[in-house]
Amino acid sequence: QKFNIPLDKGDFIIALAGNPNVGKSTVFNGLTGLNQHTGNWPGKTVATARGSYTHKNKKFILVDLPGTYSLFANSAEEQIARDFICFGNPDATIIVADATCLERNLNLALQIMELTDKAVLCLNLMDEAEKKGIFIDVKQLEKELGIPVIPTAARKKLGLDALMDATYDVASQIKKTTPRKISYGDVIETEIQKIIPYLEKRLKDKLDPRWVALRILEGDATLFDSINAFL
């Protein structure tokens, strides 16, 4: 309701996140086909697209978030992506990454994994990576990250069934994930622990207090506006 997305009882809502130019729109189109709707985010001039697909007799509403490099809310696009993952209560978040330059894409993935346990990494453009002689140990990456990692080549519609399976398992909580959490060193971790008790009282389990504490230390003032608006 907060984001003007109509849902029927039992529908799964899935966020689709990723850096620009990783093939996110191709993944979106491959999953939803012609079942799409476009418009603007409420109160914003930023375009939005959402679509739907059915898998294992469940309807999935897929929300294509603006392409962003981080969730630090330095732009309207980043703020929208952050707010939807924080306050839109998606049943799962698919993070689309470019297999040809994975290290650049993992920054956003790790930020999202700090915010939600319900994440799936879609390792797209695997065909392009193969052409460049890039090999990715998918099973080891999955072990390191603690979330499902699904290799895809969305333009060729390869891997999309496996992506839907993994998303179904995470959204329905059949598969429990253990996303890797980053340690920021003793000084920062000590400050985080000082802030968390105050945030727990305010957030009341509606948002991860550790993640909010990190944003406070970074000086992200826009997050407070969003917390007041949505919580």
N, C-alpha and C positions, 0 to 999 in steps of 0.2 A: 504493500500500500504506500509506503514512504516514497517509493520510486516509480509509482504508477505502472506497475507490472501486474496485469490480471492473472490470478492463479486459481485453479480449481483444487479442491481438497485432494491431497495425495500426490499432486505434481511435485517433481523435484526441480529446484531452481539451481542452475549451474552458472558460475561466473567464468568467463573466458578472458584470461589476462595474458599479456606478453609485451615484449619490446616492439617498436615499429619494425616492419619489414622482416618478420619471421614467418610469414605465411599464415597469420592468425585468421585473416578473413577467408582464406582458402579452407582452413579447418572448419570455420563457422559454416561456410557454404556447403562443404562436404557433409556435415552432420545434419544440417537443417533443410537443405534443398530449397524448395520454393516456399516453405513455411516460415516466412520472415516478415518482420515489421520494422520500419525505420521511423525515426523522429528525433527529438532533442531531449536531453535530460531535463528533468523539472527545474525551471529557473535558470537554465544554462543555454548557451548557444552551441554547445558541443553536441555533435550528432551521436545518436545511439542506435543500435540494431539489436533486435532480439528475434529469436526463432525457436522452433520446437521440433522435437523428434520423439519417436516412441521406440523404446528398447525394453525387451523382456516384460512387455505389457505395462510399462510405466511411461508416463509422459514426462519429458524433460524440457524445461524452459531454459534456453541457452541465452545468456546476456553477454553480448560482445562489448567488453570494456575498452575505453580508449587505449591505444598503444602508448605505453609509458616505460621509462627506464628505471623508475623507482616509485616508492609510495611516500616520498617525502613531501608531497604536496607543494612543489614549487610552481605548479601550473594548474589550470582548471582541470586538465585531463588527469593529472596525477591525483588531484583531490577527489575527483569522481571515482576513479578506480579504488582508491583507499576507502572512501566512504561506503562504496557498495560492498566491498569485502568485509568491512567492519560492521556495517549496520543493515545490510540487505539480507543477512542471514542465509547466504547460499548454502545448499546442501553439499556442494563440493566446488572447488576452484580448479579449473584446468589451466595450467601455465604452459604456454606454447613457447618453445625455445628453438633457436636455429642451431642445428647440429654442426654447421660449418664454423661457428664461432661461439661455442658453448660457454666459454669462460666469461664472455661479456653478458650473456643472458642469465647466468646463475645469480647475479646480484639481485635481480627482481625476484627470482625464485626463492632465494633465502629469506628475503624480506617477507614474502607472503607466508612462508613456512613458519616464521616467527609469530604470525598473526592468526593462523588457522592450522589445525591438524588435518583438515579435510582437503588435501591437495593431491593433484595428479600432474606429473610432468610429461607433456607431449613433446617428444624429441623430433621435431619436424625437419624437413629437408634432408632426410637421411640419404636420399639418392644423390643429392648434390655433394654431401660429405664423402660418399663413396667415390664419386668422380675425382675428388681432390685428394684421395688417398687417406682420408681421415677415418680412423677406427675408434669407436666408442664402446667400451665394455659396459653394456646397458645394465647387466646384472650387478656389477660392482658399483655403478653409479646409484642404482636403486638402493643398494645396501648402505652406501655412504649418506644418501639423503634421507632415507627412511620413509619414502613415499613411492608409489608406483611410477615407473618410468616406461613410457610406451613409445617405441620408435615408429615414425610415420613418414610417408611421402604424400601429403594431402592432395597435391595436384594429380597424382596417379591413383588416389583413393586407396592407398596402401596403409594398413594399420588402423584405419578408423573403427573397424569392428572391435579390435582389441582395446582401443581408447574408450569406446562406449561401455565395454565390459568393465574396465577398471573404474570408470566414473560411476557406474551403477554400484559396484562393490563398495566404493568409498561413501557415496551418498546414502546408501542403505545401511551403512555401518557393518556390512558383512566383513570388510577388511579394515582392521585397525592399523592406522599409520603411526609412526613415531618420528616425526620430522626432526631433522638435526637442528639443534639450537646452538647459536654461536656464543662463545664466551668472549667478553670484551676486555678482559684483564681485571686485575684486582681493584684498581681505583674506580673504574666505571661500575663494576659489579657491586661494590660496596655502596655507591650512591644509589644504584637501582634498588637495593634492599632497604634503604632508608625511605624511599618514596612509596614502595609497594603497599605498606599497611594503610596509608591514607587513600590510595587509589582503590583498594579493595572495598572500602566503605562506600565510596562514590559509585563505583562501577557495578557492584553487586553481581559479579559473575557474568555480566553481559559483554565484557570485553577483557582481553588478556591484560592484566595490570603491568606485567613486565614489559610488554610491547609499548604500552602507553608511557611508562616510565622512560623508556629509551627515547621516545619522541619528545618528551619534556626536556630531557638532557640535550637534545638537538635543537631545542628552541622552536618547535613546530607549533606556533600559536593557533593555526587554523584548526587543529584537532580539537581544541576546546570548544570552538564554535560548533563543530559537528557533534560533539558529545552532548552539548546542550540542546541541539536541534533534534537529535535522534534518540537519546536515552531519557 
